[in-house]
Amino acid sequence: MKTVLLIIIIIFFTGILEAQTIWLDELDLTSMQCGWGTPEANKSVEGNPLTLAGQKFERGVGTHAVSTLLLNLDGKGKQFTAFVGLDDEVVDGNGSVKFFVVGDKKILWESPVMKKGDKPEKVNLNLDGIKLLGLLVGDADDWIDYDHADWCDAKIEFTSKRTPDELVVKTAIEPYILTPKPSDSPKINGAKVFGVRPGNPFLYTIAATGKRPMTFSAENLADGLSLDEASGIITGQIMKAGERNVTLIAKNEIGDAKRELRIKVGNQISLTPPMGWNSWNCWACAVDDAKVRESADAMVSSGLINYGWTYINIDDCWEIKPDAKEPELQGELRDKNGMINTNKKFPDMKALADYVHGKGLKLGIYSGPGPLTCAGFTASYQYEFQDAQRYADWGIDYLKYDWCSYSKIAKDRSLPELKKPYQVMRDALSKVPRDIVYSLCQYGMGKVWEWGEEVGGNCWRTTGDITDTWSSMSGIGFNQAGHEKYAGPGHWNDPDMLVVGLVGWGPQLHPSNLTPDEQYTHISLWSLLCSPLLIGADMSRLDDFTLNLLTNDEVIEINQDPLGVQARRIYDEDGKQIWMKEMEDGSKAVGLFYPDLGEKKEPEKYFNWGEKKSAKIILKGNDLGISSKFTVRDVWRQKDLGVFENVFETEVPYHGVVLIRLAEAK
Ligand code: GLA
């Protein structure tokens, strides 16, 4: 009897010793999705002490809506406790969030809508039998601005031993590569039509895949242009307006390829959506001259240049920052002639532009119509003409012009006030002898798509900032329906930059939080939408999966089609969507998507519960205006699927896409 009692006592105490507590701040937070910035252990999302309604917390996790974290409790959880709320760091009167705790797809707890200064809500939950636990911060249905949310003193008690590593659920689906390797024979890619203004410097690099060495030549090259045989870089200037048809030729030991390039010398540039890289989504303010050069190098060494990727765009943080603490950002904002200065991270912008041009690429820069940029650096207010002149002197090819502090200058948000500053910079750019792509960035205010072309924009952001979460990317991408009538050659809708590869708003980076299927959706949708394609990744560390996303010539061809017709949504039911884009050759590019967005977003829909879901999507030729038989090609796999009569059906992965090209069968 005594022995039995002893055994029971031993088992009891071993149980207690094994039972343990894991704090949220001990977990690897790279799998936590966050609508802006990066989640922080024991700090707010902006790196301040966690503070709710004046009360400071030593421990917890600071994040930003929409934020999710899925934890594998394996039925061993006992209790979850935390205090939650909106962090005091946000500007008064801004931000509102709602917290949810979801267990095995059921809502276990939800907070009221929480604003700054609200007393922290206490969570105290029994976790008996729960296998997967989801923590969600939603935006309380009013968009995510200022939604800095804290899980304070958050911890889980377990009935038996668990380690922080076992708890974190990593992306369930392994990356899978669809893009076939290019053939060794030459193939010419990139834009088939190119706009330039008379007399302005001309730069176009023939993009071609195939075995190296390769030599390039051209038939009927326009007067004033010359072609470098080894690199395929065409430079010079054409003085007279009009259209020139040039035949480009790429040759290697296996054979040659020929393709027409239509050069339109006139008033329009950006006849196909700009393709390139922008520093913001990876480096943010950690960008410097070396990183820009490294990105240009990588654009060439990775082979991306062979697909038409061209622009290397510096975003915010290259200028002097008034009141900066960092010595490298300090200095005179402008010289005595009012010409803008760079900060010490960019010692010689002209030399940088020469370097980038030498590789056959183009250099972009960033400013805004207000006194300061979004990150608080010098912007163009009242120096628009000097700035345009400066950009031209340096050899800048692209300007992203970001509203931000112009809020303080504008009298109100009326249309004339929204248009005015963009018109001023347009006039300035038009006076300089250089083709500078003009990218408006004002997050879609005043339905900018309706007047972006009128103020001379080559593209305009239609949304707030993208981040590498499903809710952000899908929320933006699938919201573009109806904008198609405003896009066309020289003027494009811009649903923001790509969030693939290593991103993170620097200096710390992480792999995109989008699943592989979500990334295929991202690139397919942006291509169908004729969106500018600006890679937001660390270019020097592109993995095979990311390269596969960015080097599919048939996908890029959809984006770069000379007709420039943006896809429209032709079907939206039961969580399935079909988008269709008319192509110049009469064929149609069609994306069959299964975003499963739902009427309203139920909290459990934010999590990937590990089930492999897919949906059958049926496409009818009639819906596309095709009455006869049609051929179908799988664009990502670059495979013909056969001839179909009126109906094509296919299985589409959850959050994924099947991208096809259809043509009437002969
Ligand atoms: C805004 C823009 C971003 C980026 C930053 C730079 O948020 O929307 O794309 O340019 O400013 O500060």
Boltz pocket constraint, residues with backbone or C-beta under 6 A from the ligand:
constraints:
  - pocket:
      binder: B
      contacts: [[A, 280], [A, 315], [A, 316], [A, 373], [A, 374], [A, 375], [A, 402], [A, 441], [A, 464], [A, 465]]
      max_distance: 6.0
